[in-house]
Amino acid sequence: MAKNKKRNKKSRSISVVLLIATIAVVIFFIVSFVKVNNEKNQKEQQKAELSSLYESQTEANSNLKETIKNGVDDDLAENHAQDEGYVKPNQHVYIDITPGA
């Protein structure tokens, strides 16, 4: 009878250890699944943003190709030059240096 109690006690301790190990593994897999799912959602959102950016850039490229094909318009060239900081001869450029401007 004493042997049976020792064996039963040993069997229970092994069962408890196996139960704790199984619970730990299940928790690990659940946490891993949630983490991977969050990363997947972030990547899908990033993909959507990049796809939108790609579409807008493709449209801008098409417009530029059409402009090049039709020849450069003087007004367009002038506006681009002004954006780059070029000025016409005898043109005065005023820069507002007041704080908060």
LINKA-V916615 format. One line per field, one symbol per residue. phi: phi as a letter, one per 40 degrees, with the letter a starting at -180 (. if undefined). A space follows every 50 residues. Layout:
phi->???
This chain:
phi->.ccccccccccccccccccccccccccdcccccccccccccccccccccc ccccccccccccccccccccgccccccccccccchcbcdgcbbbbcbccg c
